């Protein structure tokens, strides 16, 4: 294979990284911890960028199942879900010595954003919620020459922080329309291990990486229910403030990802991936310590996710037009993780991107994606939280995303 084709295929290989952050995956997945930069041919590189995702989800025929229709009508013809988010990424790769490469990363690999607004039928379940993570990782590989290529043994660790918030609105208690606010945080360690085989001459690479769970056994924080308090009953409780310490236990579950890429013609590269994550581990997550601001009695509250496992399948083709310009297109299917609760249905998306390299030291990548959040329905009768029984439907909705990254190699 001549040098032009080799450079073309290796340059096009960057698009597996470009496309991975664009999909709106199930559960809390926002692309996980991507380690593709570890395979850079350059001894050293710095890669920084951001992906912005805008799901256009609208809930229809929203109706509560946990309250009578009086004194307020607990139904809404539609509720727009505001949930735009950005995922930053920074990676620093270095060849420590000849067979060993290491990659230090920062990203926000898991999360959720939703804003349902106030004074609608969804408000007693949630007005706003988010789950945000910060992941600081280090991944290294040891390379051994095998045949025409090289076998890499991969291992790494991550320190991850999580911050979760939920607000709810009461529409019934003594005419009060205030908010209750839940805030929880924790940190955990995770690890990853895998292997990859590469043949640089044909730009062939196959990698299989297992990522452990992040177990958050000590999620802790407060619930502020002062917004739920009715004037008369709350005053009967001596010392009642409506602010209580709370705790919970949850996890970001384990995952396995297989990635493949290969040159298929001069200047052409095909790539694909399959990812599984055990989101079924997130069913009903009780919040311990919540008490009624009116009676002071324990009040059952929980995050009722009831997820099933997630699968993400992606594939695409990249082409090198010149030493400076490459382009790629990919198709991604993500199996929705929602069951009887939630609106995470199957997602189909098409992404495209370009890579521009004015010289052999700098690379700029721009990408965009358009997709469909498929239709469905949800009826939750309050298995874990009796105050969260609700039903609604949703049509096919639009998913938009964009990505921009800059890499410096030296």
N, C-alpha and C positions, 0 to 999 in steps of 0.2 A: 504494500500500500504506500502511495507517495505521501510526502509530508503535508501537502495541501489537504488531502483527504483526512489524514490523521488529525490535523488541527481543526478541520471542519467538524468532525464527529465529536471530538472532545469539547469544542466550544458549544455545540448544540446540546451536549449532555447537561448543561446548566439548567435546562428548562424543566427537568424533573423537580428542581428546587422551586423554580418560579411558579409552577402550577400547583404545587402542594399546599400553598398557603391560601389559595383562592376559594377552595370549596367550603361550603357551609356544612360541616360535618355534624353527625348526630351526637347526642349526649352533650358534654361540655367541650368536645374536641374542636380545637382551632388549628390543627396541623401537628400537634405534638411537638417534640423536640427534634428538629430536622438536622441530620448530621451529614448531608450530601457534600458539604464543603470539605469534609475530611479527605475526599478523594481528589482534590485539586492537584493538578500536575505541578503547579508552582510550589516551591519550598515554603513560601509564606504568603498569606493573603488575609485581607480584612474585608468582610462583607457586612454591609448594613443596609437595612431597608424597612419598609412598612407595607402591610396589606390592609386595605380598608374594605369592609364588607357591609352591604346594606340590604337586609332581607325586608321585603315589602309585604309582611303578613297582616291579614285582616281576619278577625274572628266574626262569624255571622250567627244570628239567632242565639245570642248569649242569654241563658236563663239559669237562675239559681234554683237549687234543689233543697237548700237547707233552711228556708224561711218561708213564711206565708207572704202573700202579696201586699199586705198592709203592715205599717202605714206608708211604705214606699213600694213602687213597682220595681221588683228586682229582675228586670229583663231589658235587654238592649238589642236593637236590630243589627248593630255592628260595633266592633271595638278595634281600632287600629293599634297594632303592636309596634311601638317604636323600639328598635333593637340594633341600630348601627353600632359597629365597633371597629377598632383598629388593632392590628397585631404587629408590634415592632420586633425586629430581630437584629442582633449583632453577633457576628462570628469572627474569631481570630484563630487562624490555623497556622501551625508551625511544624516543620520537619525537625524533630528533636535530634535525631541522628538517623543514619541511613534507613533502617527498617521501621522506625517508629515515627508516626505522625500524631499530633494532638490538636484538638479543637476545643476552644473555650467559647461558650455561647451564653447569651441572655435572650430570653423571649418570654412571651405570655401565652403559653401553649394551650391552656384550657380556660374556659370562661363562658359566661352567658350574660346577656343584656336584654331587658324588656321594660317598657314603660307603657302601661295600659291606661293611664289617666285616672281621674277621679270622677265620682258621681255616675258610675255606670255599673252594670251588673257584674263585671269582673272585679270591681274595686275591693269587695270584702275578701277575695282570694289574694289579690295582689294589685297594688297601685304601681309599684316599681320593684324590680329586683335585679341583682347582679351577683355574679360570681367572678372574681378576678384572681389571676395567679401571676406570680413572678418566678421564673425558673432560671437558676444559675447553674450551668452544666459544664462538665469537662469529660470529653470522650477521646480515647486514644486507640490506635490500631498498630498491630505488629504485622509486618509484611514478610511473606516467605515466597520465594520464587518456586512456581510449580508449572512444569511444562512451558508452554508459550506465554503464560501469564503469571499472576501473583495471587496468592491467597492471603487475605487479611483476617486477623482475629481482632474483634472489636469489643471494647469494654468502656463503661463510663458511669458517672454518678451525677445526680442533680440534687440541689437544695431548692425546695419549692415553698413559696408562701401563698396562702390563700386568704381571701377576704370576701365574705358573703354578706349581703344585705337584702332585706325584704321589708316592704311597708304594706300595710293593709288599712282599709277604711271601714269604719263602722257606719252603717246607714240606719240602724234601728235603735241603738241603746239610748233611750231618754232624749231623743232628738239630736244626739251628738253626731257630728259628721267628721270627727277628727281621725288622725292616723295613729296606728301602732307601728313601731319600728323595731326590727330585729337586726342585730349586728354581731357577726361571729368571725373569728380569725384563728389561724393556726399555721404551723410550718411542719414540713416532713422531708425525709430523704427518699430518693428512689435511685434505681440503677438500671443499666441496660447492658446487654451482651449479644453478640452475634458474630457473623462471619460474612465475608464477601470474596468473590473471585472476579478478577479482571484480566482481560487481554487487551492491552492498549492498542495493538495493531488494528483491531477491528472495532474498537470502542465498546467491546462487550463488558458488561458488568452485571453481576447478580449478587444481591445482598439480602440477608435475612436477619432481622434484629428483633429481639424480645425486650420490652420495656416493663419493668416491675410496677406494681401499684405504689401510690403515695397514700399512706395510711394516716388519716387525721383523727387520732384518738382523743385529742384534747381541744377540739373546737370550743372556744369560749368567748363570751361577750356579754351583752346586755339586751334586754327587751324593754323598750320604753312604751308603756301602755297609757300614759297620761292623756293622750289624745282620745282614748276610749272612755274616759271617766264621765259618768253622768254626775251632775252637781249634787243631788241629794244623797244617793246611796254611797258614793265614794267618801263623803264627809263623815259617815258613820264608822269608818275603819280608823282606829287610832294609829297615827304614824304612817298611814298609807301614802306612798309616793308614786306608785305605778311603775317604778323602775326596778327591775329584778336582774340578778346575775343568771345567765343561762349557759347551757353547754350542749354539745351534740357530738356524734361520731360519724364520720363518713370517709370516703376514699375516692381518689382518682384511680380507676381500675387498670389492671395490666393490659398490655397490647402486644400484638405481633404484626410486623410489616415485612412484606416481600416486595423488592423492587428489581426490575429488569430493564436493561437497555442494550441495544446492539446497533451497529452500523448495518444498513440494508442496501446501500448503493453509495457511490461517491457523493459525499456531501449530504447524505441523508441518514437520519437516526430515528429509530423507533424506541419508545419507552413506555413502561406501564408499572402499576403497583396494585397490591391488594393489602388492605389493612383491616384487622379485626381488633375490637376493644370490648372488654367485658362490662358494658354499661348496665347489664342486668343486676350488677351488684348494688346499684343505686335504686332501691325500691322506695320504702317509706323511711324517712330519717326523722325520728322524734327529737324535739327540742325540749330538754329537761330544764325545769325551774320556772316555767311560765306560770303566773298566777293571775287570777281575775282582779282587775283594778276595782271592781265593785264589791265582791264578796271576800277577796283574799284567798279563795280556794284554788288548789291546783287546776290549771286549765290545759287540756291536751292540745298541743300545737305541733305540726310536723311539716316537713317538705315532702310532698307526695309525688315523687318523680315516676316511679313504676316503669323504669326503662327496660328495654330489651337490648341484647348485644348489638353493637354497631358494626357494619361492614362498609368499606369504601373501596371502590374499584375504579381505577383511572387508566387511561391509555392515550398515547399521542404520537405525533411525528414532528420532527424538527429538521430544518434545512438550512444550510450555510450558503448564502448568496455570494459572499465575498469574504475576504479576511476580516472585514470590519462588521458585516451585517449578517445576522441569523434571525430566523423566525420559527415559531412553533405553534401548534394547535393541539388541544387535548379535549377529551370527553370524560366526565366523571359522573359516576352513580354512587349515591350514598343512601344506604338503607335507613329509613327513619327509625328512631329509637323509642318513640312514644307508643304506648299501648292504650290503656283506658283513660289516661290522664295526659294532657299536653297536646302540642300541635307540631311536633317534630316528625313530619312525614318524609317519604322518599324525596330525594333531591336529584335532579339532573342538571348538569351545567356544562357549557362549552367555554373553554378559555383559550386565549391566544396571546402571544407576546413577541416582542422583538428584543434582540440583544445587539448593542452597538459597542464596538471596541475601537476607539481611535488609535490605540497602540496596544502593544502586548502587555501593558501594565494596568490598564484601566478598562473596566467593562461596566456598561450601564444597561439595565434591564427594565423594561416597562411591559406590564401585562394587564389584561382585563378579562372579565368573565361575565356571562349572562346565563341565568338558569331559571328553572321552574321548581318552586316548592309545591309539591303535589297536594291535591285536595284530600279531605278526610273529615272525621268528626271525633268528638271526645265526650264521654259521659262518665263523670267521676262522682260516686255516691258518698264520698267521705270515709274511706276505709281507715285512714290514719288520723284524719283531722275532720271532725264532723262539721266544722264551720267552713269547709272548703268544697262542698258538694255543688257541682256546676255542670252544665251541658252546653255545647256549641258545635258549630260546623265551620269549615273553612274551604274556600275554593282554591284552584291553582293560583299561586301568587308568584311575583317576579323576584329574582335574586340578582343583585348587581354587586360587582367587586372590582377593585383595581389594585395594582401592586407596582411598587417602584423600588429598585435595589441598585446599589453601587458597590462594585468590588474593585479593590486595589491589590495587585499581585507584585511581589518582589522577591 
